[in-house]
Amino acid sequence: MMFPGGVGGSELQQAAAEKVKNDVGTFVLFGLLVEAGLLVHTLTGRCWDVCFADYRPPSKLDGKTATCLQNCVNRMIDASNFMVEHLQKMEGSKGMV
């Protein structure tokens, strides 16, 4: 079937499929960015509470506090990665039963 302008139905379907693919990719990317923002927010809140005892940042970040923040964030990321890997293993073992 030809549409005005000489464009065939299969070409329109192909163009529509490409648009959907691009839109889905954009949606997934947006979701990942939102998740990353939430992770940063969570890490900031938790590590702030751990590393700043009086809840006020010093005028200058000292070595002890910088190390505390770095270690806190690293442990939170390690824990998050561990949980994701564990859930993936559990999901994978479900399919084998």
N, CA, C and O atoms as a CHARMM CRD file, in Angstrom:
* protein
*
  388
    1    1 MET  N      0.85200  -1.17400   0.00000 PROA 1      0.00000
    2    1 MET  CA     0.00000   0.00000   0.00000 PROA 1      0.00000
    3    1 MET  C      0.89700   1.23600   0.00000 PROA 1      0.00000
    4    1 MET  O      1.86700   1.31200   0.75500 PROA 1      0.00000
    5    2 MET  N      0.57200   2.17100  -0.82800 PROA 2      0.00000
    6    2 MET  CA     1.33500   3.41300  -0.90500 PROA 2      0.00000
    7    2 MET  C      0.51200   4.54900  -0.31300 PROA 2      0.00000
    8    2 MET  O     -0.69000   4.66500  -0.55000 PROA 2      0.00000
    9    3 PHE  N      1.18600   5.37100   0.45300 PROA 3      0.00000
   10    3 PHE  CA     0.55500   6.53900   1.04600 PROA 3      0.00000
   11    3 PHE  C      0.97700   7.76700   0.26500 PROA 3      0.00000
   12    3 PHE  O      1.94100   7.71200  -0.49900 PROA 3      0.00000
   13    4 PRO  N      0.26000   8.89100   0.44500 PROA 4      0.00000
   14    4 PRO  CA     0.64400  10.11900  -0.26400 PROA 4      0.00000
   15    4 PRO  C      2.11200  10.43900  -0.02000 PROA 4      0.00000
   16    4 PRO  O      2.60400  10.31400   1.10200 PROA 4      0.00000
   17    5 GLY  N      2.78600  10.84000  -1.04200 PROA 5      0.00000
   18    5 GLY  CA     4.19900  11.16000  -0.93200 PROA 5      0.00000
   19    5 GLY  C      5.07700   9.97700  -1.30700 PROA 5      0.00000
   20    5 GLY  O      6.30200  10.08400  -1.25900 PROA 5      0.00000
   21    6 GLY  N      4.47300   8.84600  -1.68000 PROA 6      0.00000
   22    6 GLY  CA     5.24200   7.69800  -2.13100 PROA 6      0.00000
   23    6 GLY  C      5.81400   6.83300  -1.02400 PROA 6      0.00000
   24    6 GLY  O      6.70300   6.02100  -1.28300 PROA 6      0.00000
   25    7 VAL  N      5.33500   6.98100   0.19800 PROA 7      0.00000
   26    7 VAL  CA     5.85800   6.19800   1.31900 PROA 7      0.00000
   27    7 VAL  C      5.02900   4.93700   1.46100 PROA 7      0.00000
   28    7 VAL  O      3.80300   5.00300   1.55000 PROA 7      0.00000
   29    8 GLY  N      5.69500   3.78100   1.48200 PROA 8      0.00000
   30    8 GLY  CA     5.00100   2.50900   1.61500 PROA 8      0.00000
   31    8 GLY  C      4.70700   2.17200   3.06300 PROA 8      0.00000
   32    8 GLY  O      5.30200   2.74200   3.97800 PROA 8      0.00000
   33    9 GLY  N      3.77000   1.22500   3.26800 PROA 9      0.00000
   34    9 GLY  CA     3.37900   0.81100   4.61400 PROA 9      0.00000
   35    9 GLY  C      4.52500   0.21400   5.40400 PROA 9      0.00000
   36    9 GLY  O      4.64800   0.47000   6.60200 PROA 9      0.00000
   37   10 SER  N      5.37200  -0.58300   4.75200 PROA 10     0.00000
   38   10 SER  CA     6.48900  -1.19900   5.47100 PROA 10     0.00000
   39   10 SER  C      7.49500  -0.14900   5.92200 PROA 10     0.00000
   40   10 SER  O      8.10600  -0.28600   6.98100 PROA 10     0.00000
   41   11 GLU  N      7.66800   0.89600   5.12300 PROA 11     0.00000
   42   11 GLU  CA     8.57200   1.97800   5.51600 PROA 11     0.00000
   43   11 GLU  C      8.03000   2.71900   6.73000 PROA 11     0.00000
   44   11 GLU  O      8.78500   3.10000   7.62400 PROA 11     0.00000
   45   12 LEU  N      6.71600   2.92000   6.75500 PROA 12     0.00000
   46   12 LEU  CA     6.09700   3.57700   7.91200 PROA 12     0.00000
   47   12 LEU  C      6.22900   2.70800   9.15700 PROA 12     0.00000
   48   12 LEU  O      6.51400   3.20900  10.24400 PROA 12     0.00000
   49   13 GLN  N      6.02200   1.40800   8.99200 PROA 13     0.00000
   50   13 GLN  CA     6.16100   0.49900  10.13100 PROA 13     0.00000
   51   13 GLN  C      7.58900   0.51000  10.65000 PROA 13     0.00000
   52   13 GLN  O      7.81900   0.51200  11.86000 PROA 13     0.00000
   53   14 GLN  N      8.54000   0.51600   9.73900 PROA 14     0.00000
   54   14 GLN  CA     9.94500   0.54000  10.12500 PROA 14     0.00000
   55   14 GLN  C     10.27400   1.83800  10.86200 PROA 14     0.00000
   56   14 GLN  O     10.96100   1.81700  11.88300 PROA 14     0.00000
   57   15 ALA  N      9.78800   2.95400  10.35000 PROA 15     0.00000
   58   15 ALA  CA    10.02400   4.24800  10.99800 PROA 15     0.00000
   59   15 ALA  C      9.35800   4.29000  12.37100 PROA 15     0.00000
   60   15 ALA  O      9.93600   4.80900  13.32600 PROA 15     0.00000
   61   16 ALA  N      8.14000   3.74400  12.47400 PROA 16     0.00000
   62   16 ALA  CA     7.43500   3.71900  13.75900 PROA 16     0.00000
   63   16 ALA  C      8.16700   2.83200  14.75300 PROA 16     0.00000
   64   16 ALA  O      8.28200   3.17700  15.92900 PROA 16     0.00000
   65   17 ALA  N      8.66400   1.68700  14.28400 PROA 17     0.00000
   66   17 ALA  CA     9.40700   0.78000  15.16600 PROA 17     0.00000
   67   17 ALA  C     10.68300   1.44500  15.66900 PROA 17     0.00000
   68   17 ALA  O     11.04300   1.29800  16.83700 PROA 17     0.00000
   69   18 GLU  N     11.36100   2.16900  14.79800 PROA 18     0.00000
   70   18 GLU  CA    12.58400   2.87300  15.19700 PROA 18     0.00000
   71   18 GLU  C     12.27400   3.95900  16.22600 PROA 18     0.00000
   72   18 GLU  O     13.02900   4.15100  17.17900 PROA 18     0.00000
   73   19 LYS  N     11.16600   4.66600  16.02900 PROA 19     0.00000
   74   19 LYS  CA    10.75700   5.71300  16.98100 PROA 19     0.00000
   75   19 LYS  C     10.45200   5.09900  18.33300 PROA 19     0.00000
   76   19 LYS  O     10.86600   5.63200  19.36300 PROA 19     0.00000
   77   20 VAL  N      9.73500   3.98700  18.34500 PROA 20     0.00000
   78   20 VAL  CA     9.41100   3.31300  19.60800 PROA 20     0.00000
   79   20 VAL  C     10.69200   2.85900  20.30000 PROA 20     0.00000
   80   20 VAL  O     10.83800   3.01500  21.51200 PROA 20     0.00000
   81   21 LYS  N     11.61600   2.29800  19.52900 PROA 21     0.00000
   82   21 LYS  CA    12.89200   1.83700  20.08800 PROA 21     0.00000
   83   21 LYS  C     13.64600   3.00000  20.73600 PROA 21     0.00000
   84   21 LYS  O     14.16800   2.86800  21.84300 PROA 21     0.00000
   85   22 ASN  N     13.70000   4.12900  20.04800 PROA 22     0.00000
   86   22 ASN  CA    14.37200   5.31000  20.59400 PROA 22     0.00000
   87   22 ASN  C     13.66600   5.82500  21.84200 PROA 22     0.00000
   88   22 ASN  O     14.31500   6.20600  22.81600 PROA 22     0.00000
   89   23 ASP  N     12.33400   5.83600  21.81300 PROA 23     0.00000
   90   23 ASP  CA    11.56800   6.30800  22.96900 PROA 23     0.00000
   91   23 ASP  C     11.78000   5.40600  24.17900 PROA 23     0.00000
   92   23 ASP  O     11.91400   5.89300  25.30100 PROA 23     0.00000
   93   24 VAL  N     11.80900   4.09800  23.95600 PROA 24     0.00000
   94   24 VAL  CA    12.03800   3.15600  25.05600 PROA 24     0.00000
   95   24 VAL  C     13.43800   3.35800  25.62100 PROA 24     0.00000
   96   24 VAL  O     13.62400   3.35400  26.83800 PROA 24     0.00000
   97   25 GLY  N     14.41700   3.53600  24.74700 PROA 25     0.00000
   98   25 GLY  CA    15.78400   3.78900  25.20300 PROA 25     0.00000
   99   25 GLY  C     15.86900   5.05000  26.04300 PROA 25     0.00000
  100   25 GLY  O     16.54800   5.07500  27.06900 PROA 25     0.00000
  101   26 THR  N     15.18500   6.08800  25.61100 PROA 26     0.00000
  102   26 THR  CA    15.15900   7.34100  26.37100 PROA 26     0.00000
  103   26 THR  C     14.49300   7.13800  27.72400 PROA 26     0.00000
  104   26 THR  O     14.96600   7.65100  28.73800 PROA 26     0.00000
  105   27 PHE  N     13.40400   6.39500  27.73900 PROA 27     0.00000
  106   27 PHE  CA    12.68500   6.12200  28.98200 PROA 27     0.00000
  107   27 PHE  C     13.56100   5.33800  29.95900 PROA 27     0.00000
  108   27 PHE  O     13.60300   5.65500  31.14800 PROA 27     0.00000
  109   28 VAL  N     14.25200   4.32400  29.46500 PROA 28     0.00000
  110   28 VAL  CA    15.13300   3.51800  30.31700 PROA 28     0.00000
  111   28 VAL  C     16.26600   4.38200  30.86100 PROA 28     0.00000
  112   28 VAL  O     16.59000   4.30800  32.04600 PROA 28     0.00000
  113   29 LEU  N     16.86400   5.19400  30.00800 PROA 29     0.00000
  114   29 LEU  CA    17.93800   6.07800  30.44600 PROA 29     0.00000
  115   29 LEU  C     17.44300   7.03800  31.52000 PROA 29     0.00000
  116   29 LEU  O     18.13100   7.26200  32.51600 PROA 29     0.00000
  117   30 PHE  N     16.26900   7.60100  31.32800 PROA 30     0.00000
  118   30 PHE  CA    15.69300   8.50700  32.32000 PROA 30     0.00000
  119   30 PHE  C     15.49600   7.78100  33.65300 PROA 30     0.00000
  120   30 PHE  O     15.79500   8.33400  34.71100 PROA 30     0.00000
  121   31 GLY  N     14.99800   6.55300  33.60100 PROA 31     0.00000
  122   31 GLY  CA    14.81100   5.76500  34.81800 PROA 31     0.00000
  123   31 GLY  C     16.12200   5.51500  35.53700 PROA 31     0.00000
  124   31 GLY  O     16.17900   5.58600  36.76500 PROA 31     0.00000
  125   32 LEU  N     17.18000   5.22100  34.78500 PROA 32     0.00000
  126   32 LEU  CA    18.49200   5.00200  35.39100 PROA 32     0.00000
  127   32 LEU  C     19.01800   6.27600  36.03600 PROA 32     0.00000
  128   32 LEU  O     19.61900   6.23000  37.10900 PROA 32     0.00000
  129   33 LEU  N     18.79400   7.40700  35.38700 PROA 33     0.00000
  130   33 LEU  CA    19.22900   8.68100  35.96200 PROA 33     0.00000
  131   33 LEU  C     18.48100   8.98700  37.25800 PROA 33     0.00000
  132   33 LEU  O     19.07100   9.49100  38.21400 PROA 33     0.00000
  133   34 VAL  N     17.19800   8.68600  37.29200 PROA 34     0.00000
  134   34 VAL  CA    16.41300   8.89300  38.50900 PROA 34     0.00000
  135   34 VAL  C     16.94200   7.99500  39.62100 PROA 34     0.00000
  136   34 VAL  O     17.10700   8.44400  40.75500 PROA 34     0.00000
  137   35 GLU  N     17.21000   6.72700  39.30100 PROA 35     0.00000
  138   35 GLU  CA    17.74400   5.80700  40.30400 PROA 35     0.00000
  139   35 GLU  C     19.09300   6.28000  40.81900 PROA 35     0.00000
  140   35 GLU  O     19.35600   6.20500  42.01900 PROA 35     0.00000
  141   36 ALA  N     19.95100   6.76600  39.93300 PROA 36     0.00000
  142   36 ALA  CA    21.26000   7.26500  40.34500 PROA 36     0.00000
  143   36 ALA  C     21.10100   8.47300  41.26700 PROA 36     0.00000
  144   36 ALA  O     21.81000   8.59100  42.26600 PROA 36     0.00000
  145   37 GLY  N     20.18200   9.35800  40.93600 PROA 37     0.00000
  146   37 GLY  CA    19.92600  10.51800  41.78900 PROA 37     0.00000
  147   37 GLY  C     19.42600  10.11700  43.16400 PROA 37     0.00000
  148   37 GLY  O     19.82900  10.69900  44.17100 PROA 37     0.00000
  149   38 LEU  N     18.54600   9.12100  43.20800 PROA 38     0.00000
  150   38 LEU  CA    18.04500   8.63600  44.50000 PROA 38     0.00000
  151   38 LEU  C     19.16100   7.99800  45.31200 PROA 38     0.00000
  152   38 LEU  O     19.22000   8.17200  46.53000 PROA 38     0.00000
  153   39 LEU  N     20.04500   7.26200  44.65100 PROA 39     0.00000
  154   39 LEU  CA    21.16800   6.64300  45.35200 PROA 39     0.00000
  155   39 LEU  C     22.08200   7.70400  45.94500 PROA 39     0.00000
  156   39 LEU  O     22.50100   7.59200  47.09700 PROA 39     0.00000
  157   40 VAL  N     22.39000   8.72800  45.16800 PROA 40     0.00000
  158   40 VAL  CA    23.23700   9.81600  45.67400 PROA 40     0.00000
  159   40 VAL  C     22.56900  10.49000  46.86800 PROA 40     0.00000
  160   40 VAL  O     23.22900  10.78400  47.86500 PROA 40     0.00000
  161   41 HSD  N     21.27300  10.73300  46.77400 PROA 41     0.00000
  162   41 HSD  CA    20.53900  11.36300  47.87200 PROA 41     0.00000
  163   41 HSD  C     20.58900  10.49400  49.12900 PROA 41     0.00000
  164   41 HSD  O     20.82100  11.00200  50.22600 PROA 41     0.00000
  165   42 THR  N     20.37300   9.20000  48.97200 PROA 42     0.00000
  166   42 THR  CA    20.40200   8.27500  50.10400 PROA 42     0.00000
  167   42 THR  C     21.78800   8.22400  50.72600 PROA 42     0.00000
  168   42 THR  O     21.93100   8.29900  51.94600 PROA 42     0.00000
  169   43 LEU  N     22.81500   8.09600  49.88000 PROA 43     0.00000
  170   43 LEU  CA    24.18300   8.03800  50.39700 PROA 43     0.00000
  171   43 LEU  C     24.54700   9.32200  51.12500 PROA 43     0.00000
  172   43 LEU  O     25.17000   9.28700  52.18600 PROA 43     0.00000
  173   44 THR  N     24.16000  10.44200  50.56000 PROA 44     0.00000
  174   44 THR  CA    24.46700  11.72400  51.19100 PROA 44     0.00000
  175   44 THR  C     23.83200  11.80700  52.56900 PROA 44     0.00000
  176   44 THR  O     24.49100  12.19600  53.53400 PROA 44     0.00000
  177   45 GLY  N     22.57000  11.44700  52.67000 PROA 45     0.00000
  178   45 GLY  CA    21.87400  11.52400  53.95300 PROA 45     0.00000
  179   45 GLY  C     22.45900  10.59300  54.99300 PROA 45     0.00000
  180   45 GLY  O     22.70900  11.00300  56.12700 PROA 45     0.00000
  181   46 ARG  N     22.67900   9.34800  54.61800 PROA 46     0.00000
  182   46 ARG  CA    23.18600   8.37300  55.59200 PROA 46     0.00000
  183   46 ARG  C     24.61600   8.67000  55.99700 PROA 46     0.00000
  184   46 ARG  O     24.94600   8.63700  57.18200 PROA 46     0.00000
  185   47 CYS  N     25.45600   8.95700  55.03700 PROA 47     0.00000
  186   47 CYS  CA    26.85700   9.21000  55.36300 PROA 47     0.00000
  187   47 CYS  C     27.03400  10.54100  56.09000 PROA 47     0.00000
  188   47 CYS  O     27.95000  10.68900  56.89800 PROA 47     0.00000
  189   48 TRP  N     26.17500  11.49300  55.81100 PROA 48     0.00000
  190   48 TRP  CA    26.21100  12.76600  56.53500 PROA 48     0.00000
  191   48 TRP  C     25.96200  12.51100  58.01500 PROA 48     0.00000
  192   48 TRP  O     26.68700  13.01900  58.87000 PROA 48     0.00000
  193   49 ASP  N     24.93200  11.71800  58.31500 PROA 49     0.00000
  194   49 ASP  CA    24.59400  11.42100  59.70500 PROA 49     0.00000
  195   49 ASP  C     25.72100  10.68200  60.41000 PROA 49     0.00000
  196   49 ASP  O     25.94700  10.89200  61.60200 PROA 49     0.00000
  197   50 VAL  N     26.42500   9.82700  59.69600 PROA 50     0.00000
  198   50 VAL  CA    27.50400   9.04400  60.30000 PROA 50     0.00000
  199   50 VAL  C     28.75100   9.89800  60.51300 PROA 50     0.00000
  200   50 VAL  O     29.38100   9.82100  61.56700 PROA 50     0.00000
  201   51 CYS  N     29.10600  10.70000  59.53600 PROA 51     0.00000
  202   51 CYS  CA    30.40300  11.38000  59.55100 PROA 51     0.00000
  203   51 CYS  C     30.39400  12.77400  60.17800 PROA 51     0.00000
  204   51 CYS  O     31.44600  13.27100  60.57900 PROA 51     0.00000
  205   52 PHE  N     29.23500  13.40700  60.26900 PROA 52     0.00000
  206   52 PHE  CA    29.15900  14.72600  60.89100 PROA 52     0.00000
  207   52 PHE  C     28.35600  14.60500  62.17500 PROA 52     0.00000
  208   52 PHE  O     27.12500  14.60500  62.14900 PROA 52     0.00000
  209   53 ALA  N     29.05500  14.50300  63.29300 PROA 53     0.00000
  210   53 ALA  CA    28.39800  14.27900  64.58300 PROA 53     0.00000
  211   53 ALA  C     27.49200  15.44600  64.97800 PROA 53     0.00000
  212   53 ALA  O     26.41800  15.22500  65.53700 PROA 53     0.00000
  213   54 ASP  N     27.90100  16.66500  64.70100 PROA 54     0.00000
  214   54 ASP  CA    27.09600  17.81600  65.12800 PROA 54     0.00000
  215   54 ASP  C     26.17600  18.33400  64.01800 PROA 54     0.00000
  216   54 ASP  O     25.55800  19.38700  64.17500 PROA 54     0.00000
  217   55 TYR  N     26.07700  17.61300  62.90500 PROA 55     0.00000
  218   55 TYR  CA    25.16900  17.92800  61.79200 PROA 55     0.00000
  219   55 TYR  C     25.47700  19.24300  61.08100 PROA 55     0.00000
  220   55 TYR  O     24.67000  19.73000  60.29000 PROA 55     0.00000
  221   56 ARG  N     26.62100  19.80300  61.36100 PROA 56     0.00000
  222   56 ARG  CA    27.03900  21.01100  60.64700 PROA 56     0.00000
  223   56 ARG  C     28.38000  20.73300  59.98800 PROA 56     0.00000
  224   56 ARG  O     29.29600  20.23200  60.64000 PROA 56     0.00000
  225   57 PRO  N     28.50700  21.04600  58.72900 PROA 57     0.00000
  226   57 PRO  CA    29.80500  20.81200  58.08800 PROA 57     0.00000
  227   57 PRO  C     30.83400  21.81000  58.60700 PROA 57     0.00000
  228   57 PRO  O     30.51100  22.97100  58.85900 PROA 57     0.00000
  229   58 PRO  N     32.05500  21.35800  58.76400 PROA 58     0.00000
  230   58 PRO  CA    33.09600  22.30600  59.17700 PROA 58     0.00000
  231   58 PRO  C     33.39200  23.27400  58.03400 PROA 58     0.00000
  232   58 PRO  O     33.02800  23.02900  56.88400 PROA 58     0.00000
  233   59 SER  N     34.05300  24.36800  58.37000 PROA 59     0.00000
  234   59 SER  CA    34.38000  25.33600  57.32600 PROA 59     0.00000
  235   59 SER  C     35.36000  24.73400  56.32300 PROA 59     0.00000
  236   59 SER  O     35.40200  25.13900  55.16100 PROA 59     0.00000
  237   60 LYS  N     36.14500  23.76700  56.78300 PROA 60     0.00000
  238   60 LYS  CA    37.09300  23.08900  55.90700 PROA 60     0.00000
  239   60 LYS  C     37.02500  21.59600  56.20900 PROA 60     0.00000
  240   60 LYS  O     37.02600  21.19500  57.37300 PROA 60     0.00000
  241   61 LEU  N     36.96700  20.77900  55.17000 PROA 61     0.00000
  242   61 LEU  CA    36.85600  19.33600  55.34200 PROA 61     0.00000
  243   61 LEU  C     38.21200  18.77200  55.75600 PROA 61     0.00000
  244   61 LEU  O     39.18800  18.86800  55.01100 PROA 61     0.00000
  245   62 ASP  N     38.26500  18.18100  56.95300 PROA 62     0.00000
  246   62 ASP  CA    39.52500  17.60600  57.41700 PROA 62     0.00000
  247   62 ASP  C     39.68800  16.18500  56.88000 PROA 62     0.00000
  248   62 ASP  O     38.75000  15.60600  56.33300 PROA 62     0.00000
  249   63 GLY  N     40.88200  15.63500  57.04300 PROA 63     0.00000
  250   63 GLY  CA    41.19600  14.31400  56.51600 PROA 63     0.00000
  251   63 GLY  C     40.35300  13.21300  57.11800 PROA 63     0.00000
  252   63 GLY  O     39.94900  12.28100  56.42200 PROA 63     0.00000
  253   64 LYS  N     40.08500  13.31500  58.41100 PROA 64     0.00000
  254   64 LYS  CA    39.29800  12.28300  59.09500 PROA 64     0.00000
  255   64 LYS  C     37.87000  12.22300  58.53300 PROA 64     0.00000
  256   64 LYS  O     37.34600  11.14100  58.27100 PROA 64     0.00000
  257   65 THR  N     37.26100  13.37300  58.35500 PROA 65     0.00000
  258   65 THR  CA    35.89400  13.42300  57.83400 PROA 65     0.00000
  259   65 THR  C     35.85400  12.98000  56.37400 PROA 65     0.00000
  260   65 THR  O     34.93800  12.26400  55.97000 PROA 65     0.00000
  261   66 ALA  N     36.82800  13.39700  55.58800 PROA 66     0.00000
  262   66 ALA  CA    36.88400  12.99100  54.18000 PROA 66     0.00000
  263   66 ALA  C     37.01800  11.47500  54.06800 PROA 66     0.00000
  264   66 ALA  O     36.36500  10.85000  53.23200 PROA 66     0.00000
  265   67 THR  N     37.86600  10.88500  54.90900 PROA 67     0.00000
  266   67 THR  CA    38.03300   9.43000  54.91300 PROA 67     0.00000
  267   67 THR  C     36.75000   8.74600  55.34100 PROA 67     0.00000
  268   67 THR  O     36.36600   7.72800  54.76500 PROA 67     0.00000
  269   68 CYS  N     36.08100   9.29500  56.34600 PROA 68     0.00000
  270   68 CYS  CA    34.81400   8.73800  56.81800 PROA 68     0.00000
  271   68 CYS  C     33.78600   8.73600  55.69000 PROA 68     0.00000
  272   68 CYS  O     33.12600   7.72400  55.45400 PROA 68     0.00000
  273   69 LEU  N     33.64800   9.85500  55.00000 PROA 69     0.00000
  274   69 LEU  CA    32.68600   9.94900  53.89800 PROA 69     0.00000
  275   69 LEU  C     33.02000   8.96400  52.77900 PROA 69     0.00000
  276   69 LEU  O     32.13300   8.29600  52.24700 PROA 69     0.00000
  277   70 GLN  N     34.29000   8.88000  52.43000 PROA 70     0.00000
  278   70 GLN  CA    34.71000   7.97700  51.36000 PROA 70     0.00000
  279   70 GLN  C     34.42800   6.52400  51.73800 PROA 70     0.00000
  280   70 GLN  O     33.88700   5.76700  50.93200 PROA 70     0.00000
  281   71 ASN  N     34.79300   6.13300  52.95700 PROA 71     0.00000
  282   71 ASN  CA    34.55000   4.75700  53.40300 PROA 71     0.00000
  283   71 ASN  C     33.05900   4.44900  53.48300 PROA 71     0.00000
  284   71 ASN  O     32.62400   3.36000  53.10800 PROA 71     0.00000
  285   72 CYS  N     32.28800   5.39800  53.96500 PROA 72     0.00000
  286   72 CYS  CA    30.84500   5.20800  54.08300 PROA 72     0.00000
  287   72 CYS  C     30.21500   4.97100  52.71200 PROA 72     0.00000
  288   72 CYS  O     29.44500   4.02700  52.53400 PROA 72     0.00000
  289   73 VAL  N     30.54000   5.81800  51.75700 PROA 73     0.00000
  290   73 VAL  CA    29.98100   5.67600  50.41300 PROA 73     0.00000
  291   73 VAL  C     30.42800   4.35700  49.78500 PROA 73     0.00000
  292   73 VAL  O     29.62400   3.66600  49.15900 PROA 73     0.00000
  293   74 ASN  N     31.69600   4.00600  49.94800 PROA 74     0.00000
  294   74 ASN  CA    32.19200   2.74400  49.38900 PROA 74     0.00000
  295   74 ASN  C     31.46700   1.54600  49.97900 PROA 74     0.00000
  296   74 ASN  O     31.12900   0.61300  49.25200 PROA 74     0.00000
  297   75 ARG  N     31.21900   1.55500  51.29900 PROA 75     0.00000
  298   75 ARG  CA    30.51200   0.42800  51.93200 PROA 75     0.00000
  299   75 ARG  C     29.06700   0.35200  51.46100 PROA 75     0.00000
  300   75 ARG  O     28.53700  -0.74000  51.25500 PROA 75     0.00000
  301   76 MET  N     28.42800   1.50300  51.29000 PROA 76     0.00000
  302   76 MET  CA    27.04500   1.51400  50.82000 PROA 76     0.00000
  303   76 MET  C     26.96100   0.96800  49.39100 PROA 76     0.00000
  304   76 MET  O     26.04900   0.20600  49.07000 PROA 76     0.00000
  305   77 ILE  N     27.89400   1.35000  48.55000 PROA 77     0.00000
  306   77 ILE  CA    27.91300   0.85000  47.17300 PROA 77     0.00000
  307   77 ILE  C     28.19700  -0.64900  47.15900 PROA 77     0.00000
  308   77 ILE  O     27.56600  -1.39400  46.40900 PROA 77     0.00000
  309   78 ASP  N     29.14900  -1.09400  47.99000 PROA 78     0.00000
  310   78 ASP  CA    29.43900  -2.52900  48.08600 PROA 78     0.00000
  311   78 ASP  C     28.20200  -3.30400  48.52000 PROA 78     0.00000
  312   78 ASP  O     27.89600  -4.35700  47.96000 PROA 78     0.00000
  313   79 ALA  N     27.49700  -2.78800  49.51000 PROA 79     0.00000
  314   79 ALA  CA    26.29200  -3.46300  50.00400 PROA 79     0.00000
  315   79 ALA  C     25.21600  -3.51100  48.92300 PROA 79     0.00000
  316   79 ALA  O     24.54800  -4.53100  48.75400 PROA 79     0.00000
  317   80 SER  N     25.05100  -2.42400  48.20100 PROA 80     0.00000
  318   80 SER  CA    24.06100  -2.37600  47.12900 PROA 80     0.00000
  319   80 SER  C     24.40600  -3.38400  46.03100 PROA 80     0.00000
  320   80 SER  O     23.53300  -4.11100  45.55600 PROA 80     0.00000
  321   81 ASN  N     25.66800  -3.42700  45.63200 PROA 81     0.00000
  322   81 ASN  CA    26.10200  -4.38000  44.60900 PROA 81     0.00000
  323   81 ASN  C     25.91800  -5.81700  45.07700 PROA 81     0.00000
  324   81 ASN  O     25.50100  -6.67600  44.30100 PROA 81     0.00000
  325   82 PHE  N     26.22800  -6.08300  46.34900 PROA 82     0.00000
  326   82 PHE  CA    26.06000  -7.42500  46.90300 PROA 82     0.00000
  327   82 PHE  C     24.59900  -7.85400  46.83400 PROA 82     0.00000
  328   82 PHE  O     24.29200  -8.98000  46.44100 PROA 82     0.00000
  329   83 MET  N     23.70300  -6.95100  47.21600 PROA 83     0.00000
  330   83 MET  CA    22.27700  -7.28800  47.19600 PROA 83     0.00000
  331   83 MET  C     21.78300  -7.55100  45.77500 PROA 83     0.00000
  332   83 MET  O     21.01300  -8.48400  45.54900 PROA 83     0.00000
  333   84 VAL  N     22.22000  -6.73900  44.82500 PROA 84     0.00000
  334   84 VAL  CA    21.80700  -6.93300  43.43100 PROA 84     0.00000
  335   84 VAL  C     22.30800  -8.28200  42.91800 PROA 84     0.00000
  336   84 VAL  O     21.55600  -9.02600  42.28900 PROA 84     0.00000
  337   85 GLU  N     23.57700  -8.59800  43.18400 PROA 85     0.00000
  338   85 GLU  CA    24.13200  -9.87900  42.74300 PROA 85     0.00000
  339   85 GLU  C     23.39200 -11.04600  43.39200 PROA 85     0.00000
  340   85 GLU  O     23.10200 -12.04400  42.73200 PROA 85     0.00000
  341   86 HSD  N     23.09000 -10.92500  44.67300 PROA 86     0.00000
  342   86 HSD  CA    22.37700 -11.98500  45.38400 PROA 86     0.00000
  343   86 HSD  C     20.98500 -12.19300  44.78900 PROA 86     0.00000
  344   86 HSD  O     20.56400 -13.33000  44.57500 PROA 86     0.00000
  345   87 LEU  N     20.27900 -11.11000  44.52700 PROA 87     0.00000
  346   87 LEU  CA    18.94500 -11.22000  43.93200 PROA 87     0.00000
  347   87 LEU  C     19.00600 -11.81900  42.52600 PROA 87     0.00000
  348   87 LEU  O     18.13000 -12.59100  42.13800 PROA 87     0.00000
  349   88 GLN  N     20.03800 -11.46200  41.77000 PROA 88     0.00000
  350   88 GLN  CA    20.18800 -12.02900  40.42900 PROA 88     0.00000
  351   88 GLN  C     20.44900 -13.53100  40.50200 PROA 88     0.00000
  352   88 GLN  O     19.92400 -14.29100  39.68800 PROA 88     0.00000
  353   89 LYS  N     21.25800 -13.96400  41.47400 PROA 89     0.00000
  354   89 LYS  CA    21.51900 -15.39300  41.65100 PROA 89     0.00000
  355   89 LYS  C     20.24600 -16.12000  42.05600 PROA 89     0.00000
  356   89 LYS  O     19.96600 -17.21300  41.56300 PROA 89     0.00000
  357   90 MET  N     19.47400 -15.51500  42.95100 PROA 90     0.00000
  358   90 MET  CA    18.21900 -16.13500  43.37600 PROA 90     0.00000
  359   90 MET  C     17.26300 -16.25800  42.19400 PROA 90     0.00000
  360   90 MET  O     16.61600 -17.29100  42.02200 PROA 90     0.00000
  361   91 GLU  N     17.17400 -15.21600  41.38600 PROA 91     0.00000
  362   91 GLU  CA    16.29200 -15.23300  40.22000 PROA 91     0.00000
  363   91 GLU  C     16.76500 -16.28000  39.21000 PROA 91     0.00000
  364   91 GLU  O     15.95200 -16.97800  38.60300 PROA 91     0.00000
  365   92 GLY  N     18.08000 -16.38300  39.03700 PROA 92     0.00000
  366   92 GLY  CA    18.63700 -17.36800  38.11400 PROA 92     0.00000
  367   92 GLY  C     18.39100 -18.79000  38.56700 PROA 92     0.00000
  368   92 GLY  O     18.13800 -19.66800  37.74200 PROA 92     0.00000
  369   93 SER  N     18.46100 -19.03400  39.86800 PROA 93     0.00000
  370   93 SER  CA    18.24100 -20.38900  40.37800 PROA 93     0.00000
  371   93 SER  C     16.76700 -20.77600  40.30500 PROA 93     0.00000
  372   93 SER  O     16.44800 -21.96200  40.23400 PROA 93     0.00000
  373   94 LYS  N     15.87200 -19.80400  40.32200 PROA 94     0.00000
  374   94 LYS  CA    14.43700 -20.09000  40.18100 PROA 94     0.00000
  375   94 LYS  C     14.14000 -20.70000  38.81800 PROA 94     0.00000
  376   94 LYS  O     13.33900 -21.62800  38.70400 PROA 94     0.00000
  377   95 GLY  N     14.78700 -20.17500  37.79400 PROA 95     0.00000
  378   95 GLY  CA    14.54300 -20.64000  36.43800 PROA 95     0.00000
  379   95 GLY  C     15.06000 -22.04300  36.18700 PROA 95     0.00000
  380   95 GLY  O     14.61600 -22.70100  35.24500 PROA 95     0.00000
  381   96 MET  N     15.98600 -22.51500  37.00500 PROA 96     0.00000
  382   96 MET  CA    16.58800 -23.82500  36.80400 PROA 96     0.00000
  383   96 MET  C     15.76600 -24.94200  37.43700 PROA 96     0.00000
  384   96 MET  O     15.98000 -26.11300  37.12400 PROA 96     0.00000
  385   97 VAL  N     14.84000 -24.60600  38.31200 PROA 97     0.00000
  386   97 VAL  CA    14.06600 -25.62500  39.02300 PROA 97     0.00000
  387   97 VAL  C     12.98300 -26.19200  38.16200 PROA 97     0.00000
  388   97 VAL  O     12.23600 -27.06400  38.60400 PROA 97     0.00000
